[in-house]
Amino acid sequence: MPKSTMDTITEYYAKNLDELRSFANKILNDTEESKDVVQECFARLLTMRDSIIPTSVPALVHNMVRNVAISIVRHRAIVRQYNKVETATTSAATESFEVRIVASDLAQEIARHIEALPDKCRTIYQMSIYDGMKLGEIATALDVKYKYAEKQLGKARKIVRKGLRNVV
């Protein structure tokens, strides 16, 4: 009496279960997932048993196990790539936020030190830094001597630098 396809599949499963799990594990490096892959492949075979030729079961099973295992490996690679992109995006957003906070704090600290300068030093320093004026232009605008403006700017820079020494 010839064997049915169901008998051939069942017999092949019983004889080659460990070998197929080992084959899947070589691709996946995960014993539990390898067991699931082999089980899934045999479940698929049983649902399509009417269209299977009994002599093709060994080759069909190996191809199915390999293809499912490779699909899982590809899926893992896509997940890893997505996680890298997601992590990089989150990291960049966090880093950008942190940079803005530090810059804001630094700007506040600089403003505090500038406000603490004597009036003439502060005016000359602000004209130099914020308005981008040269010393000659500042001296002319304030109607002071060039050397006086230079000395006041140097004094202001020194005071602000000293105040920011522990901040930066």
TORLUMLO-468540 format. One line per 3 residues: number of its first residue (from 1); their letters; for each residue x, y, z of N, C-alpha, C, O. Coordinates in steps of 0.05 Angstrom, whole numbers. Layout:
N
NUM = a = X,Y,Z,X,Y,Z,X,Y,Z,X,Y,Z ~ ...
END
This chain:
168
1 = mpk = 17,-23,0,0,0,0,18,25,0,36,27,17 ~ 14,43,-19,30,67,-21,24,87,2,2,88,12 ~ 45,101,10,42,120,32,28,145,22,31,153,-1
4 = stm = 12,157,39,-1,182,32,18,205,37,39,201,51 ~ 12,228,27,29,251,31,30,258,60,51,266,70 ~ 8,255,74,6,261,103,26,243,118,40,252,136
7 = dti = 26,217,111,45,198,124,74,206,118,91,204,136 ~ 80,213,94,107,221,86,116,245,102,139,246,112 ~ 99,265,104,106,290,119,110,283,149,129,292,161
10 = tey = 92,267,160,94,260,189,119,244,194,133,250,214 ~ 125,225,177,149,209,180,174,226,177,193,222,193 ~ 175,244,158,198,261,154,202,279,178,224,284,187
13 = yak = 180,289,188,181,307,212,193,292,236,211,302,249 ~ 184,268,241,194,252,263,224,246,261,239,247,280 ~ 233,239,237,260,231,233,280,255,232,303,252,240
16 = nld = 271,278,222,290,300,216,285,325,232,296,346,226 ~ 270,323,253,263,347,269,288,361,280,291,385,276 ~ 305,346,293,329,358,305,348,369,284,360,391,288
19 = elr = 351,355,262,369,365,240,358,391,228,374,409,222 ~ 332,392,225,320,417,214,322,440,233,327,463,225 ~ 318,435,259,322,456,279,350,466,279,355,490,281
22 = sfa = 369,448,277,397,455,276,403,472,251,418,492,252 ~ 392,464,228,395,478,203,384,507,206,397,526,198 ~ 361,510,217,349,537,221,365,553,242,368,577,239
25 = nki = 376,539,262,391,553,282,417,564,271,427,585,281 ~ 429,551,251,453,561,238,448,588,226,466,606,225 ~ 424,592,216,417,617,202,409,638,223,416,661,221
28 = lnd = 393,630,243,381,649,262,397,654,287,394,676,299 ~ 413,635,295,427,637,321,407,641,344,413,656,363 ~ 385,628,344,365,630,364,350,603,365,334,597,347
31 = tee = 355,587,386,343,560,387,313,560,388,300,545,374 ~ 301,578,404,272,579,406,259,587,380,239,576,372 ~ 271,607,368,260,616,342,263,594,321,246,592,303
34 = skd = 285,579,322,289,557,303,267,536,306,257,525,286 ~ 260,530,331,238,511,335,212,521,323,198,506,311 ~ 207,547,327,183,558,316,182,558,286,161,553,274
37 = vvq = 205,563,273,207,563,244,201,535,233,185,532,214 ~ 213,515,245,209,487,235,180,479,239,167,467,222 ~ 169,486,262,140,480,268,122,493,247,103,481,237
40 = ecf = 128,519,242,111,534,223,113,522,195,93,520,181 ~ 137,513,187,140,501,160,124,476,158,111,471,137 ~ 125,459,178,110,434,177,80,439,178,64,425,165
43 = arl = 72,459,192,43,467,193,34,476,165,12,469,156 ~ 51,491,151,45,499,124,43,475,105,26,474,88 ~ 62,457,109,62,433,91,37,417,94,25,407,75
46 = ltm = 27,415,119,3,399,123,-21,413,111,-40,399,102 ~ -21,439,109,-44,453,97,-44,451,66,-64,453,53 ~ -20,446,55,-18,444,26,-11,416,17,0,412,-5
49 = rds = -18,396,33,-9,368,28,-21,357,2,-9,339,-10 ~ -44,367,-7,-56,357,-32,-40,364,-57,-42,351,-77 ~ -24,385,-55,-9,394,-79,21,386,-77,37,395,-93
52 = iip = 28,369,-58,56,360,-54,60,332,-64,43,314,-61 ~ 83,329,-78,91,302,-86,108,291,-64,127,303,-56 ~ 101,267,-54,115,256,-30,146,255,-33,160,258,-14
55 = tsv = 156,251,-57,185,249,-61,199,276,-58,223,278,-55 ~ 183,298,-61,195,324,-59,195,336,-31,204,359,-27 ~ 185,322,-12,182,332,16,209,341,27,211,363,38
58 = pal = 231,325,26,256,334,38,266,360,27,274,378,42 ~ 267,363,1,277,387,-11,258,411,-5,267,433,0 ~ 232,406,-6,213,427,0,215,437,28,214,461,33
61 = vhn = 218,419,47,220,426,75,246,443,80,244,464,93 ~ 268,434,69,293,449,73,291,477,60,300,497,72 ~ 279,479,37,276,505,24,258,523,40,263,547,43
64 = mvr = 236,512,51,217,528,67,231,538,92,228,561,99 ~ 245,520,106,259,528,131,279,550,125,281,570,139 ~ 295,546,104,315,566,97,302,593,90,311,613,100
67 = nva = 281,592,74,268,617,66,255,632,89,257,657,91 ~ 242,617,107,230,630,130,252,642,148,249,664,158 ~ 273,626,153,295,636,170,308,661,158,314,680,173
70 = isi = 313,661,132,325,684,119,306,708,121,315,731,124 ~ 281,704,118,261,726,121,263,738,149,261,762,152 ~ 266,721,169,269,731,196,294,747,200,294,768,213
73 = vrh = 316,737,188,342,752,190,340,779,176,349,799,186 ~ 327,780,153,323,805,139,306,824,156,311,848,157 ~ 285,814,168,268,830,185,284,842,208,281,865,215
76 = rai = 300,825,220,317,835,242,335,858,233,338,877,247 ~ 347,855,209,364,876,198,349,902,194,359,923,200 ~ 325,900,184,308,924,180,302,936,207,303,961,209
79 = vrq = 295,920,227,289,931,253,313,944,265,311,966,277 ~ 337,932,262,361,944,272,367,971,259,374,991,272 ~ 363,972,233,368,996,218,348,1018,226,356,1041,230
82 = ynk = 323,1010,230,303,1029,239,310,1040,267,308,1064,272 ~ 318,1022,284,326,1030,311,349,1049,311,351,1068,327 ~ 369,1044,293,392,1062,291,383,1090,283,391,1110,294
85 = vet = 366,1091,263,356,1117,253,340,1131,275,343,1155,279 ~ 322,1116,288,306,1127,309,323,1137,332,318,1159,343 ~ 343,1122,339,361,1130,361,377,1155,353,380,1173,369
88 = att = 387,1155,328,402,1179,319,384,1204,318,393,1225,326 ~ 359,1200,309,341,1223,308,335,1233,336,335,1257,341 ~ 329,1215,354,323,1222,381,347,1235,394,345,1256,408
91 = saa = 370,1224,389,395,1235,401,401,1263,390,408,1281,405 ~ 397,1267,364,402,1293,352,382,1313,363,390,1336,369 ~ 357,1305,367,337,1324,378,344,1331,407,342,1354,414
94 = tes = 351,1311,422,359,1316,450,384,1333,451,385,1352,467 ~ 403,1327,434,428,1342,434,422,1371,426,434,1389,438 ~ 405,1375,406,398,1402,397,385,1417,420,391,1440,424
97 = fev = 367,1404,434,353,1416,456,373,1424,478,371,1446,489 ~ 391,1406,484,411,1411,505,429,1435,497,437,1451,513 ~ 437,1436,471,454,1457,461,439,1484,464,451,1504,472
100 = riv = 413,1484,457,398,1509,460,396,1518,489,398,1542,495 ~ 393,1499,507,391,1506,536,418,1517,545,418,1538,559 ~ 440,1504,538,466,1514,546,472,1541,534,482,1559,547
103 = asd = 465,1545,508,469,1571,495,452,1593,509,462,1615,513 ~ 428,1586,516,410,1605,530,422,1613,557,423,1636,564 ~ 431,1593,572,443,1598,598,468,1615,595,473,1633,611
106 = laq = 484,1609,575,509,1624,570,502,1653,563,515,1671,572 ~ 483,1656,546,475,1684,538,465,1700,562,471,1723,564 ~ 450,1687,579,441,1701,604,465,1708,622,465,1730,633
109 = eia = 484,1690,624,507,1695,640,524,1718,629,534,1736,643 ~ 527,1718,602,542,1740,589,528,1767,594,540,1787,600 ~ 501,1767,590,486,1791,594,488,1802,623,490,1826,627
112 = rhi = 488,1784,642,491,1791,670,519,1804,675,520,1824,689 ~ 540,1793,663,567,1804,667,569,1831,652,583,1849,662 ~ 556,1834,629,558,1860,615,543,1881,631,552,1904,633
115 = eal = 520,1874,642,505,1894,658,521,1902,683,517,1925,693 ~ 538,1886,693,554,1892,717,578,1911,710,590,1922,729 ~ 583,1916,684,606,1933,677,599,1963,684,576,1970,684
118 = pdk = 620,1979,689,615,2008,692,603,2019,666,606,2007,644 ~ 588,2041,668,573,2052,646,589,2056,620,581,2046,599 ~ 611,2070,621,627,2075,597,638,2049,585,638,2046,560
121 = crt = 648,2031,602,658,2005,593,636,1990,579,640,1979,557 ~ 612,1989,591,589,1974,580,581,1986,553,577,1971,534 ~ 580,2012,551,572,2025,526,592,2018,504,584,2010,482
124 = iyq = 617,2021,509,638,2016,489,638,1986,481,640,1979,458 ~ 635,1969,502,635,1940,497,611,1932,479,614,1917,460 ~ 588,1942,486,564,1936,470,566,1946,441,558,1933,423
127 = msi = 577,1970,438,580,1981,411,599,1964,395,595,1960,371 ~ 620,1954,408,639,1937,394,628,1910,387,630,1900,365 ~ 615,1897,407,605,1869,403,579,1869,388,577,1855,368
130 = ydg = 559,1883,397,532,1881,385,529,1897,360,515,1889,341 ~ 541,1921,359,538,1938,335,560,1933,314,558,1942,292 ~ 581,1919,323,603,1913,304,620,1938,297,632,1938,276
133 = mkl = 620,1957,314,635,1982,308,664,1978,315,672,1963,333 ~ 681,1992,300,710,1992,305,716,2014,326,699,2031,330 ~ 739,2012,338,746,2030,359,745,2060,350,736,2077,365
136 = gei = 755,2065,326,755,2093,316,726,2103,314,721,2126,320 ~ 708,2086,304,680,2094,301,667,2099,329,652,2118,332 ~ 674,2081,348,663,2084,375,673,2111,388,658,2126,400
139 = ata = 699,2116,385,711,2141,396,697,2165,384,691,2184,398 ~ 693,2165,358,680,2187,344,651,2190,354,642,2212,359 ~ 636,2168,355,608,2168,363,605,2178,392,585,2192,398
142 = ldv = 623,2171,410,620,2179,438,636,2205,444,635,2215,467 ~ 649,2215,424,666,2239,427,686,2236,449,689,2253,467 ~ 701,2213,448,723,2208,467,748,2202,451,747,2198,427
145 = kyk = 771,2202,465,796,2197,451,797,2167,444,786,2150,458 ~ 811,2161,422,815,2133,413,827,2116,435,817,2094,440 ~ 848,2126,448,862,2110,469,844,2105,493,845,2083,505
148 = yae = 827,2124,499,808,2120,521,788,2097,514,783,2080,531 ~ 777,2098,490,759,2077,481,773,2050,481,761,2030,489 ~ 798,2049,472,813,2024,471,817,2013,499,814,1989,504
151 = kql = 824,2031,518,829,2022,545,803,2012,558,804,1992,572 ~ 781,2025,554,755,2017,565,746,1991,553,735,1974,568 ~ 750,1987,527,742,1961,514,759,1938,526,749,1917,531
154 = gka = 785,1943,529,803,1923,541,794,1915,569,794,1892,576 ~ 788,1936,584,779,1932,612,753,1915,612,750,1897,628 ~ 734,1922,595,709,1908,594,713,1879,586,701,1861,598
157 = rki = 729,1874,566,734,1847,557,747,1830,579,739,1807,584 ~ 765,1842,594,779,1828,616,759,1821,637,759,1798,647 ~ 741,1839,645,721,1834,666,702,1812,657,696,1794,672
160 = vrk = 692,1814,632,673,1793,622,686,1766,621,674,1746,628 ~ 711,1765,610,725,1740,609,729,1727,636,725,1703,640 ~ 737,1744,655,742,1734,682,715,1723,694,715,1703,708
163 = glr = 694,1737,689,668,1728,699,658,1702,687,645,1686,699 ~ 666,1698,662,657,1673,647,676,1650,650,671,1628,640 ~ 699,1655,663,719,1634,665,708,1608,678,715,1586,668
166 = nvv = 692,1610,698,681,1586,711,655,1576,698,646,1554,705 ~ 644,1591,679,620,1583,666,625,1565,643,612,1544,640 ~ 645,1571,627,650,1556,602,670,1534,607,677,1519,589
END
